[in-house]
Amino acid sequence: MTELLTATECSRRLRVTYGTLAVWRCTQRKSLPFVKIGRKVYYRPQDIEDFITANLFPGDGPRPPQRRKRLAA
């Protein structure tokens, strides 16, 4: 039998809010599979790990833009 985690447990593991998970589910903004049994929403641990791996960026990836220094007038 597959262990299922609640939405609260999943949000703790991903370090996002419960509401963020709800938005991802409703808008399909992120592809994190979930299981719905009645009104309850659950996540499989392997799906969470796959989601983390799919969103992994290399350390030398894109960097935030640098602020430009103002020139003295």
Summary of the structure (lengths in Angstrom):
residues: 73
radius of gyration: 17.9
end to end distance: 69.9
largest distance: 69.9
contacts: 131
relative contact order: 0.17
helix: 38%
strand: 12%
